[in-house]
Amino acid sequence: MTRFRRRGLKGVKMEFLLNCLGLNLYKYHLFWLKQRANGLIGKLN
């Protein structure tokens, strides 16, 4: 409860949103690296 009092609900919602966004980017990056290692994704050039 102290986090809500210190930052307010708006700050906590923003922190949660940023954490979710970062986790999704991390998962996508790992997926992309696995696909690249298997040779399923071609080079851009």
SVG drawing of the C-alpha trace seen along z (x, -y; Angstrom):
<svg xmlns="http://www.w3.org/2000/svg" viewBox="-5 -10 27 34">
<polyline fill="none" stroke="black" stroke-width="0.4" points="0.0,0.0 2.9,-2.4 3.6,-2.5 0.1,-3.7 0.4,-6.5 3.8,-7.6 3.3,-7.7 -0.4,-7.8 -2.5,-5.4 -1.6,-7.2 2.2,-6.6 1.6,-2.9 -0.5,-2.4 2.3,-4.0 4.9,-1.8 2.8,1.3 2.3,0.3 6.0,-0.2 6.9,3.1 4.4,5.0 5.7,3.2 9.3,4.1 8.4,7.7 6.6,8.0 9.6,6.5 11.9,8.9 9.8,11.9 9.6,10.8 13.4,10.3 14.1,13.8 11.6,15.2 13.3,13.3 16.8,14.6 15.5,18.2 14.0,17.9 17.2,16.3 19.3,19.0 17.2,21.7 17.6,19.8 13.9,19.2 14.2,15.5 16.2,14.2 18.5,11.2 17.2,7.9 19.8,7.3"/>
</svg>
